[in-house]
Amino acid sequence: MSFLVLAYPKISKEDFDFIQAYRRENDLKFFNIVSPHFTIVFSTDGLTKEEFVNEIKNKAKGLQKFNFHLKVATINKDSFDSYYHEFLVADTGNSEIIKIHDKLYSGILFKNLRFDIDFIPHIGIGNSENILESKKRVDELNKKDISILGTIDKLDIVEYTDNKIETLEEVLLD
């Protein structure tokens, strides 16, 4: 069991269907576990559910809703995983997501902040252990001139257990 903070984007049905069609084919690790999202706080343990929820709710006070624009796909590889991950990356909205991430990690979660990986605001859309396969897919997406506009107006505090995500609370942004 671990806790996370996710931001599920408000996007058009057409864009949601596009992302889900891509994920159905290419995101075999996570497609059946979670809907398209930005991860704001990564998997965290060592706190009780109440401690985690209270910390997020307190740190989230005063945060503003914002718009984002996804315009490019890229590949990322973490050192602790054998998979290459395909991301849709926020162009507009990037700094807002980073600032929320940093604020949520500024209190008791600071000890869980990952300094060994870059925080790249993104929606994960695919993964593969074959870098050439991921590169080909990302290049094809970028040829299509991706343009997905959306809004983040809430944060979901979630629990992840046995490959299932359950929303514990939603925090509305001002």
RORO-891437 format. One record per residue: x, y, z of N, C-alpha, C in turn. Coordinates in Angstrom, 2 decimals. Layout:
RORO-891437
n.east	n.north	n.up	ca.east	ca.north	ca.up	c.east	c.north	c.up
X	Y	Z	X	Y	Z	X	Y	Z
...
end
This chain:
RORO-891437
n.east	n.north	n.up	ca.east	ca.north	ca.up	c.east	c.north	c.up
0.84	-1.17	0.00	0.00	0.00	0.00	0.89	1.24	0.00
0.52	2.18	-0.85	1.21	3.47	-0.87	0.21	4.54	-1.26
0.62	5.79	-1.07	-0.24	6.92	-1.35	0.41	7.80	-2.41
-0.43	8.42	-3.24	0.02	9.29	-4.31	-0.93	10.48	-4.42
-0.51	11.48	-5.16	-1.41	12.56	-5.56	-1.38	12.61	-7.08
-2.57	12.51	-7.66	-2.72	12.53	-9.12	-3.59	13.71	-9.50
-3.37	14.22	-10.70	-4.23	15.25	-11.28	-4.78	14.68	-12.58
-6.07	14.34	-12.54	-6.73	13.84	-13.74	-7.13	15.04	-14.59
-6.67	15.11	-15.82	-6.95	16.30	-16.64	-8.38	16.34	-17.14
-8.91	17.55	-17.22	-10.17	17.76	-17.92	-9.81	18.10	-19.36
-10.12	17.19	-20.26	-9.83	17.36	-21.68	-11.06	16.97	-22.48
-11.04	17.28	-23.76	-12.17	16.94	-24.61	-12.30	15.42	-24.72
-13.50	14.96	-25.04	-13.72	13.52	-25.23	-12.84	13.00	-26.36
-12.70	13.79	-27.42	-11.87	13.39	-28.56	-10.42	13.17	-28.12
-9.87	14.09	-27.33	-8.49	13.94	-26.86	-8.35	12.78	-25.88
-9.34	12.63	-24.99	-9.32	11.50	-24.06	-9.33	10.18	-24.83
-10.20	10.07	-25.82	-10.29	8.84	-26.62	-8.98	8.59	-27.38
-8.35	9.65	-27.89	-7.06	9.51	-28.58	-6.00	8.94	-27.64
-5.90	9.54	-26.43	-4.92	9.07	-25.46	-5.20	7.62	-25.06
-6.47	7.31	-24.80	-6.80	5.95	-24.36	-6.57	4.92	-25.47
-6.84	5.26	-26.71	-6.58	4.33	-27.82	-5.08	4.04	-27.90
-4.26	5.08	-27.75	-2.81	4.90	-27.77	-2.38	4.05	-26.58
-2.89	4.38	-25.40	-2.50	3.64	-24.19	-2.94	2.18	-24.27
-4.11	1.92	-24.81	-4.62	0.54	-24.91	-3.61	-0.34	-25.66
-2.98	0.24	-26.67	-2.01	-0.50	-27.47	-0.60	-0.50	-26.88
-0.23	0.57	-26.16	1.18	0.79	-25.82	1.50	0.95	-24.34
0.50	1.01	-23.50	0.72	1.18	-22.06	0.25	-0.06	-21.31
0.88	-1.16	-21.62	0.44	-2.44	-21.05	0.65	-2.51	-19.54
1.58	-1.74	-19.02	1.84	-1.77	-17.57	0.75	-1.07	-16.76
0.18	0.02	-17.29	-0.68	0.86	-16.45	-2.09	1.11	-17.00
-2.35	0.72	-18.24	-3.65	1.03	-18.85	-4.83	0.56	-18.01
-4.75	-0.64	-17.49	-5.87	-1.20	-16.72	-5.86	-0.79	-15.25
-4.90	0.03	-14.85	-4.79	0.41	-13.45	-5.29	1.83	-13.20
-4.96	2.75	-14.11	-5.25	4.16	-13.85	-5.56	4.89	-15.15
-6.44	5.88	-15.07	-6.78	6.72	-16.23	-5.65	7.72	-16.48
-5.66	8.37	-17.64	-4.64	9.38	-17.94	-4.57	10.43	-16.82
-3.34	10.76	-16.43	-3.15	11.66	-15.28	-1.74	12.23	-15.28
-1.59	13.30	-14.50	-0.27	13.80	-14.12	-0.03	13.29	-12.70
1.12	12.69	-12.44	1.48	12.32	-11.08	2.16	13.52	-10.45
1.61	13.97	-9.32	2.15	15.13	-8.62	3.02	14.69	-7.45
2.55	13.72	-6.68	3.33	13.09	-5.61	3.42	11.61	-5.93
4.63	11.12	-6.01	4.86	9.72	-6.36	4.60	8.81	-5.17
4.56	7.54	-5.46	4.25	6.51	-4.46	5.03	6.75	-3.17
4.27	6.92	-2.09	4.83	7.27	-0.79	4.33	6.30	0.26
5.23	5.88	1.12	4.81	5.08	2.26	5.49	5.65	3.50
5.27	5.03	4.64	5.87	5.52	5.87	5.00	6.53	6.60
3.82	6.83	6.05	2.86	7.71	6.71	1.53	6.98	6.81
0.75	7.33	7.81	-0.60	6.79	7.87	-1.45	7.47	6.82
-2.57	6.88	6.50	-3.49	7.48	5.54	-3.90	8.88	6.01
-4.20	9.01	7.29	-4.63	10.30	7.83	-3.51	11.34	7.74
-2.28	10.96	8.05	-1.16	11.89	7.96	-0.98	12.38	6.53
-1.03	11.44	5.58	-0.83	11.80	4.17	-1.95	12.73	3.69
-3.19	12.35	3.94	-4.33	13.15	3.48	-4.28	14.54	4.10
-4.04	14.62	5.40	-3.99	15.93	6.06	-2.87	16.79	5.52
-1.70	16.19	5.27	-0.58	16.96	4.73	-0.92	17.53	3.35
-1.49	16.72	2.49	-1.82	17.18	1.14	-2.88	18.27	1.20
-3.92	18.06	1.99	-4.99	19.07	2.10	-4.44	20.39	2.63
-3.57	20.34	3.61	-2.99	21.58	4.17	-2.09	22.28	3.16
-1.22	21.53	2.49	-0.29	22.12	1.52	-1.03	22.64	0.27
-2.17	22.05	-0.04	-2.90	22.42	-1.26	-3.76	23.67	-1.08
-3.88	24.16	0.15	-4.69	25.36	0.37	-4.16	26.52	-0.46
-5.07	27.16	-1.17	-4.71	28.34	-1.96	-4.20	28.03	-3.36
-4.02	26.76	-3.70	-3.57	26.43	-5.06	-4.66	26.77	-6.06
-4.25	27.26	-7.20	-5.18	27.71	-8.23	-5.30	26.68	-9.35
-6.51	26.55	-9.89	-6.67	25.72	-11.09	-5.93	26.39	-12.23
-5.57	25.61	-13.24	-4.80	26.15	-14.35	-5.05	25.33	-15.61
-4.69	25.93	-16.73	-4.79	25.26	-18.02	-3.43	24.70	-18.40
-3.46	23.69	-19.25	-2.22	23.12	-19.77	-2.39	22.85	-21.25
-1.25	22.64	-21.90	-1.23	22.33	-23.33	-0.16	21.28	-23.57
-0.58	20.11	-24.01	0.35	19.04	-24.35	0.65	19.14	-25.84
1.95	19.28	-26.17	2.32	19.51	-27.57	3.40	18.57	-28.07
3.95	17.74	-27.18	5.07	16.90	-27.62	5.09	15.60	-26.83
5.56	14.56	-27.48	5.80	13.27	-26.82	7.30	13.08	-26.67
7.69	12.42	-25.62	9.11	12.16	-25.36	9.26	10.82	-24.64
10.50	10.41	-24.48	10.81	9.14	-23.81	11.61	9.43	-22.55
11.35	8.66	-21.52	12.09	8.79	-20.27	12.42	7.39	-19.76
13.59	7.25	-19.17	14.01	5.97	-18.59	14.51	6.21	-17.19
13.87	5.55	-16.22	14.33	5.61	-14.84	15.36	4.51	-14.63
16.32	4.77	-13.78	17.39	3.79	-13.53	16.90	2.55	-12.80
15.76	2.64	-12.11	15.28	1.50	-11.32	14.29	0.63	-12.09
14.09	0.90	-13.36	13.09	0.19	-14.15	13.70	-0.17	-15.50
13.36	-1.33	-16.02	13.91	-1.74	-17.32	13.12	-1.17	-18.49
12.03	-0.46	-18.21	11.17	0.06	-19.26	11.52	1.50	-19.64
11.30	1.79	-20.91	11.33	3.15	-21.41	9.87	3.62	-21.39
9.65	4.83	-20.91	8.29	5.34	-20.74	8.05	6.48	-21.72
6.92	6.41	-22.40	6.52	7.42	-23.37	5.58	8.41	-22.68
5.89	9.68	-22.81	5.16	10.74	-22.13	4.59	11.74	-23.13
3.43	12.28	-22.80	2.97	13.54	-23.38	3.35	14.60	-22.35
4.11	15.60	-22.79	4.68	16.56	-21.86	3.96	17.90	-21.96
3.72	18.47	-20.78	3.05	19.78	-20.71	4.01	20.87	-21.17
3.55	21.67	-22.09	4.26	22.87	-22.52	3.71	24.00	-21.66
2.56	24.51	-21.99	1.85	25.42	-21.10	1.38	24.60	-19.90
1.53	25.17	-18.71	1.14	24.46	-17.49	2.28	23.75	-16.81
3.40	23.63	-17.48	4.56	22.93	-16.93	5.00	23.53	-15.59
5.15	24.84	-15.56	5.64	25.48	-14.33	4.61	25.36	-13.21
3.32	25.42	-13.52	2.30	25.28	-12.49	2.38	23.91	-11.84
2.54	22.86	-12.64	2.63	21.50	-12.10	3.87	21.35	-11.24
4.99	21.87	-11.71	6.24	21.78	-10.93	6.08	22.50	-9.59
5.47	23.67	-9.59	5.30	24.42	-8.34	4.38	23.69	-7.36
3.33	23.05	-7.87	2.45	22.26	-6.99	3.23	21.09	-6.42
3.95	20.39	-7.29	4.79	19.26	-6.85	5.74	19.70	-5.74
6.45	20.80	-5.96	7.41	21.28	-4.97	6.73	21.68	-3.67
5.57	22.31	-3.75	4.86	22.72	-2.54	4.42	21.50	-1.73
3.89	20.48	-2.41	3.42	19.30	-1.69	4.57	18.53	-1.03
5.76	18.64	-1.61	6.93	17.96	-1.03	7.69	18.84	-0.03
7.17	20.01	0.31	7.93	20.94	1.14	7.80	20.69	2.64
6.93	19.81	3.04	6.72	19.54	4.46	7.20	18.15	4.83
6.31	17.38	5.43	6.71	16.04	5.91	7.03	15.07	4.77
6.63	15.41	3.56	6.94	14.54	2.41	8.34	14.77	1.86
9.03	15.79	2.35	10.35	16.12	1.81	11.28	14.90	1.83
11.18	14.08	2.85	12.05	12.90	2.95	11.78	11.88	1.84
10.63	12.01	1.17	10.27	11.11	0.07	10.58	11.69	-1.31
11.07	12.93	-1.35	11.36	13.57	-2.62	12.49	12.84	-3.33
12.26	12.51	-4.61	13.25	11.79	-5.40	14.20	12.77	-6.06
15.47	12.73	-5.62	16.49	13.57	-6.23	17.24	12.82	-7.34
16.98	11.52	-7.45	17.69	10.70	-8.44	17.01	10.68	-9.81
15.82	11.28	-9.89	15.12	11.36	-11.18	14.59	12.78	-11.36
14.54	13.22	-12.60	13.98	14.53	-12.91	12.46	14.46	-12.79
11.87	15.53	-12.29	10.41	15.64	-12.30	10.01	16.30	-13.61
9.37	15.54	-14.46	8.91	16.02	-15.76	7.38	15.91	-15.78
6.66	17.04	-15.71	5.21	16.96	-15.76	4.74	16.31	-17.06
3.99	15.23	-16.92	3.63	14.44	-18.10	2.40	13.58	-17.84
1.84	13.12	-18.93	0.85	12.04	-18.90	1.52	10.85	-19.56
1.65	9.77	-18.81	2.25	8.56	-19.36	1.31	7.91	-20.35
1.85	7.53	-21.51	1.00	6.97	-22.56	1.49	5.63	-23.09
2.73	5.26	-22.77	3.24	3.99	-23.30	4.51	3.59	-22.59
4.90	2.35	-22.81	6.14	1.83	-22.24	6.59	0.60	-23.01
7.88	0.40	-22.99	8.47	-0.74	-23.69	9.87	-0.96	-23.15
10.32	-2.20	-23.20	11.70	-2.47	-22.84	12.62	-2.28	-24.06
12.03	-2.01	-25.20	12.77	-1.81	-26.45	12.80	-0.32	-26.79
13.95	0.32	-26.62	14.07	1.75	-26.87	13.74	2.12	-28.31
14.10	1.27	-29.26	13.82	1.60	-30.66	12.32	1.59	-30.94
11.60	0.70	-30.30	10.14	0.66	-30.44	9.53	1.94	-29.87
9.95	2.34	-28.67	9.44	3.57	-28.07	9.80	4.79	-28.92
11.03	4.84	-29.40	11.48	5.97	-30.21	10.64	6.09	-31.48
10.37	4.99	-32.12	9.57	5.00	-33.35	8.15	5.52	-33.05
7.56	5.06	-31.97	6.20	5.49	-31.63	6.16	6.98	-31.30
7.13	7.46	-30.51	7.18	8.87	-30.14	7.40	9.74	-31.38
8.28	9.31	-32.27	8.51	10.08	-33.51	7.22	10.16	-34.33
6.48	9.09	-34.42	5.21	9.09	-35.16	4.21	10.05	-34.53
4.12	10.03	-33.20	3.22	10.97	-32.53	3.61	12.41	-32.81
4.89	12.70	-32.73	5.35	14.08	-32.92	5.17	14.56	-34.35
5.12	13.66	-35.31	4.82	14.05	-36.69	3.38	14.52	-36.83
2.51	14.10	-35.91	1.09	14.44	-35.97	0.80	15.82	-35.38
1.81	16.50	-34.86	1.62	17.84	-34.29	0.55	17.81	-33.21
0.84	17.10	-32.15	-0.07	16.93	-31.02	-0.45	18.29	-30.44
-1.73	18.43	-30.09	-2.20	19.64	-29.44	-3.40	19.28	-28.58
-3.15	19.06	-27.29	-4.20	18.68	-26.35	-4.27	19.76	-25.28
-5.40	20.45	-25.24	-5.64	21.50	-24.26	-6.49	20.94	-23.14
-6.22	21.40	-21.92	-7.02	20.93	-20.80	-6.85	21.80	-19.59
-7.51	21.37	-18.53	-7.51	22.08	-17.26	-7.26	21.10	-16.13
-6.54	21.57	-15.13	-6.41	20.85	-13.86	-7.14	21.71	-12.83
-8.21	21.15	-12.26	-8.98	21.92	-11.27	-9.14	21.18	-9.94
-8.49	20.02	-9.83	-8.51	19.29	-8.57	-7.34	18.32	-8.50
-7.02	17.93	-7.29	-6.01	16.90	-7.04	-6.70	15.72	-6.39
-6.35	14.53	-6.82	-6.88	13.32	-6.20	-5.82	12.72	-5.29
-6.17	12.54	-4.03	-5.32	11.84	-3.08	-5.73	10.38	-3.18
-4.79	9.53	-3.58	-5.15	8.14	-3.87	-4.31	7.15	-3.07
-4.87	5.96	-2.95	-4.17	4.83	-2.36	-3.96	3.80	-3.46
-2.76	3.25	-3.51	-2.41	2.24	-4.50	-2.11	0.94	-3.77
-2.96	-0.06	-4.00	-2.80	-1.36	-3.37	-3.16	-2.45	-4.37
-2.33	-3.46	-4.48	-2.62	-4.62	-5.34	-3.01	-4.20	-6.75
-2.25	-3.29	-7.35	-2.49	-2.81	-8.70	-3.86	-2.15	-8.89
-4.35	-1.53	-7.82	-5.62	-0.81	-7.90	-5.44	0.57	-7.27
-6.04	1.56	-7.93	-6.03	2.94	-7.45	-7.40	3.25	-6.88
-7.41	3.80	-5.67	-8.67	4.23	-5.05	-8.50	5.67	-4.59
-9.41	6.54	-5.04	-9.37	7.92	-4.59	-9.87	8.00	-3.16
-9.04	8.57	-2.28	-9.41	8.76	-0.89	-10.15	10.08	-0.70
-9.62	11.13	-1.33	-10.24	12.45	-1.26	-9.85	13.24	-2.49
-10.71	14.18	-2.86	-10.42	15.13	-3.91	-10.23	16.51	-3.28
-9.21	17.22	-3.74	-8.96	18.58	-3.27	-9.20	19.51	-4.45
-10.25	20.33	-4.34	-10.57	21.28	-5.41	-9.61	22.44	-5.37
-9.14	22.87	-6.53	-8.26	24.02	-6.63	-9.11	25.26	-6.82
-8.65	26.38	-6.25	-9.41	27.64	-6.33	-9.51	28.16	-7.75
end
